[in-house]
Amino acid sequence: MANPLAGLPPRLLRTKEAARFLGISIRTLEKHRTYGTGPVYRKIGGRVLYAVEDLQAWTAIGARKSTRDETAGRVFPARPLTPDERNEQ
């Protein structure tokens, strides 16, 4: 069955909507944006917008099957990264 949304532009969310989608506070999402540890965003006419696909991709980085899953990526906290953490990205 064909995807009915194929060919449509990505759904863009403002910071408040994106934070709600992710289940985090607006302030935490803003900090992630400031420190470069968060999802990809777009700046259009002074507005910060997030594509749903980018939010899903960012959360998928931390997906794991167990606590010992060594292949899983790491979603960093909303704070400045250390030099070692920056190299890990």
N, C-alpha and C positions, 0 to 999 in steps of 0.2 A: 504494500500500500504506500502510495506517495505521501511524503510529508506535506501537510497543508500549509506549513509555515515556510517551506522552501522558497527562496527568492525574496523573502521579506527582509527588511533591514533588522539588525539585532535590536532586541528590546533593551532600552537604556533606562537605568534607574538613577535617581538622585541619591545623595549620600544617606539620607534618612531611610529611603526604601531599601538601599543596598545593605545597610546595617541590619535592618529588620530581616531581610532575606537570609543574611549570614547568622543571625542570632547573636550579634554583638552590639555594643553600644555605639552610638554615633561618634563619640569622642575616641573610642578605640580605633574605629575605622579611619578617622582623621589622623590619629597618631601613626597608624600603619602607612598612610599616604605620605606623611612628613618624613618618616624614617626610611621609606622605600621598601618596607617589608610586606606590603599589602598587595591586593590585586591590581591589575592593570586598570587604569582609568583614562577618561578622555576629558579634556578641558575645552568646552565649547561656549564661546561668548561669556566667559567668566563663571560658567556653571561646571561643576564636576559631575561627570556621568560615568556609570559603570554598566558594561554590557553583562547580561545574565550569564552568557557563556564564559566571560572572563572570571566572574565570581565563582562559577562552578569549577573552572580549571584551577583556580587558586586553592579552593578547598580540597580538590583531588590530590594536591601535592602531599598532603598529610595522611592520605588514605593508607591504611595498614590492615593486615589480617590478624596480627597478634602483637603483643607488647615487645616481642623479640624479632619482629620483622625488620631485617637490616636493609631491605631494598626500598623501604618507604622514605619519602622525602621528608623535609622538615619545614613546617610553617613556623617562622620565627615570631617571638613576641613583639609587641608594638613598643620598641625601644631602639636606641642606636645599637648597631651591630658592632661586635668586636672585629678586629682585623681577621681573625681566624674564621669567624662566622661569615664574613663577607666573601672569603675565598671558598667557603663551602657551598655558596649559592650556585 
